[in-house]
Structures are given as C-alpha cells and as structure tokens.
Amino acid sequence: GFAGVTRPGLIEKLGARLDARGNIITNEHYESSVENVFVAGDARRGASLIVWAIAEGRRAARAIDERLMGASLLPH
C-alpha cells in the first residue's frame, strides 16, 4: 500500500510542506508550497481509491492548463 511520499527524496529537496500524515499540502488549485509544483492523488490525499486519483489528476491538469494558458478548455 501507499505509505506517503518518499523521504528523503525530491519533495524534501524542493522544500514542499507536508501535513502531519506526510501528504503534500496544496491549495485549492493543486499547487504545493513550491512555485509551479502541482500535486494530486495519493501524494496529496494519502492512500485512497484510484477513482479519486484519476479525478484529482484531471482537476490538476486543468489547473496547470489555466496557469500556462490563462484559461482551459478541459472539462471541470
């Protein structure tokens, strides 16, 4: 099963903030505390159902598209 983001590893090197359970903290747009680093799925929520990871991945992709393009044609 998923036991949280790998530590030590990239997330610690970047300096992303983690919650008490070791998940990466994000805002409502899936942005971590590190500029231009977006997070979704188990790394954000902790171990969960694959359908949540898929849904979050899609929402994160939309947020990234909006950041890069100023708007997104991807569905909500």
Secondary structure as the mmCIF struct_conf table of DSSP 4:
data_model
#
loop_
_struct_conf.conf_type_id
_struct_conf.id
_struct_conf.beg_label_comp_id
_struct_conf.beg_label_asym_id
_struct_conf.beg_label_seq_id
_struct_conf.end_label_comp_id
_struct_conf.end_label_asym_id
_struct_conf.end_label_seq_id
BEND BEND1 VAL A 5 VAL A 5
BEND BEND2 ARG A 7 GLY A 9
HELX_RH_AL_P HELX_RH_AL_P1 LEU A 10 LEU A 14
TURN_TY1_P TURN_TY1_P1 GLY A 15 GLY A 15
STRN STRN1 LEU A 18 LEU A 18
TURN_TY1_P TURN_TY1_P2 ALA A 20 ARG A 21
BEND BEND3 GLY A 22 GLY A 22
HELX_LH_PP_P HELX_LH_PP_P1 ASN A 23 ASN A 23
STRN STRN2 ILE A 24 ILE A 24
HELX_LH_PP_P HELX_LH_PP_P2 ILE A 25 ILE A 25
TURN_TY1_P TURN_TY1_P3 GLU A 28 HIS A 29
BEND BEND4 TYR A 30 TYR A 30
STRN STRN3 GLU A 31 GLU A 31
BEND BEND5 SER A 33 VAL A 34
TURN_TY1_P TURN_TY1_P4 GLU A 35 ASN A 36
STRN STRN4 PHE A 38 PHE A 38
TURN_TY1_P TURN_TY1_P5 GLY A 41 GLY A 41
HELX_RH_AL_P HELX_RH_AL_P2 ASP A 42 ARG A 45
BEND BEND6 ALA A 47 ALA A 47
HELX_RH_AL_P HELX_RH_AL_P3 ILE A 50 MET A 69
BEND BEND7 GLY A 70 ALA A 71
BEND BEND8 LEU A 74 LEU A 74
#
